[in-house]
Amino acid sequence: MRVGAKQDGGCSAAYIWTPSFLEYKLAPDHPFNPLRLRLTDELIRACGLLPQAAERRPRQATREELALVHDAAYVDAVERFSRGGETRFPEAGRFHRVSGGMHGAWGFEEPEPDDPLAYGLGTEDNPLFPGMHQAASWWVGATLTAAELVMEGKADHALNLGGGLHHAHRDRAAGFCIYNDVAVAVAWVRRHYGARVLYVDTDAHHGDGVQWLFYGDPQVLTLSYHESGRYLYPGTGRIEERGDGPGLGYSVNVPLEPFTDDASWLEVLDLTLPAVAEAFRPDIIISQNGCDGHALDPLTHLSASLDFYRQVPQRVHHLAHQFCGGRWVAVGGGGYDIWQVVPRAWTALWAEMSGRPLPDEVPSDWLNRWSPQAPVPLPPRFADEPLPGAAPERYAALRDYNRRTAQRVLSEVLPLIRTD
Amino acid sequence: MLVEEIMSRPVLAVESEYSVLEALNVARFRRIRHLPVVESLGVANGAREHDFRTLPPAPEGARLVGIVSDRDLRDACPSVLSAGATDFAALARASVADIMHGDVVTVHPHDSVEEAARLLYQHHIGCLPVVSGQGLVGIVTETDVLRAIVTLLGVTSPGSHLEVEVPDRPGHLGEVTRLIGQHQVNIASVLIVPGRREHTRVLVLRVQTIDPRRLVRSLEEAGYHVLWPSGLKLA
């Protein structure tokens, strides 16, 4: 029985959900707040977009699965800190005499194996918290569940909102991300099915963790649209980062100017995404749907509106059917305006995946339930009111610059991609 | 960062009594733009290795006597437009010593990369032989220096760009980095550039965090003017 198939015989879509997602709570007042997942899940249900048959419970990822991309020593460390509990900040480096060294006898000692900072942990971005290993394993397991449903043909599409941790590296946490669920799922799909994977990342931050983990692999094409690293974390994602060795051409980066709006971003996306998919001919698309490029997002300087987050899944959906027999896994990602942006953006994503129409109005049940807690007025409609952005006269130059970026990608990277 | 950390070694060089034709072949087959010229090593003409694709590099410490660029070598060639353009006899007769530049700008392995960059810029040249004592030990090209500067700018590990305007007085770099350290945020690179306003400097830092908002607030509360990031709201 296919998951979440519609009566009319259209494509089927699975929605992966567990309340355990909410345990990925880095710290009180941390911007990566799991409440945004709860708000989104409740909005999807309030809109009547989620028939019971579409829902699937995930499993936790195993250590072996995490080890597909992470060092065993790193996973061990996360488990240890996970049990430890309290956040401790070790002293900032002990300065003492060491033998050798380039300029004589002073130097810093190597970090102890138990220093969380050696693993990118114990920082404001990635504080230690009890149960962090378990919580992160749910997120990875859910992306694996989504990938398995799709690869086994039990669903055409699958959505895991508790995913998209694209900044985690082989041996360290970064940018709120502990384990890289996307990279684990890509490696798992490669190992079990040998499928060619197109990874499309429209988070405002460069998808660096996924890119570097598959930088030399011509069977995995990573395509990231993001605010230019000149202005935003993590600083990478230049056009010149094109992959390495046999993977040359299979890392594609489209950096965007601050204040890029829907029109310019969609123009660039339409110039590059179908061309890359056509050149690569993937077996499955995995999309990361961070919505922090929205104009209201507090962490970035892009100026997309909610309509952009309706348009992008439409394009990916179309390409999944054109090239992959429908196989499409979507995950969440960044998104730090948890009240006005994330619930609506990801409800729109699920509406597109499940082939159900998105209502115009945000249901009053949901508004009434959450308005008392919201520090800002909740938008009553899915379409945005006019949003802040750059001065109108700047947009001609900005669009021209982004268009030139897209054309450089087409001339400098696209010709390196082979179908095979 | 020192020249010895970025230089290429061993160096492919020609001996001073090589013919211009031989030097041209080395430059062409090995795709080299700058050929240091070293004192003759006393290998008899004719016994020399003539497959220029496998010419061994100069022995470390050979005495540097000059330099020729691929442009010097081409200048010595007859024009393709003139009659007799295929007459290379003169090229085979002339020695490299006849056309090389004897007054070579060099660096020492312990010179800084900044010094190397300044020399390239000041003399409008493309490479610097690295000389220790009298001996040639390496070579640095403008590409090597640019690559080193890109590394020094610090965009090799994930981080956010931060620009802070500070008074051009002692102590402010220390104060700004202390405030950043209080947030447990690591710093990947620091540059100090002249400010747009008088008596100011701008600190350009790469800080290892995805969310610099609290940091920015601390800096602003301490009275600093944060030029970037701008307009980020703290909930």
Interface residues (C-beta under 8 A of the other chain):
Chain A: P31 F89 A92 L117 G122 T123 E124 D125 H167 A174 G175 F176 H205 D208 G229 R230 Y231 L232 Y233 P234 G235 T236 P298 L299 H301 P375
Chain B: V155 P158 G159 S160 H161 G181 H183 Q184 V185 N186 R206 Q208 T209 I210 D211 P212 R213 R214 W228 P229 G231 L232 K233 L234 A235
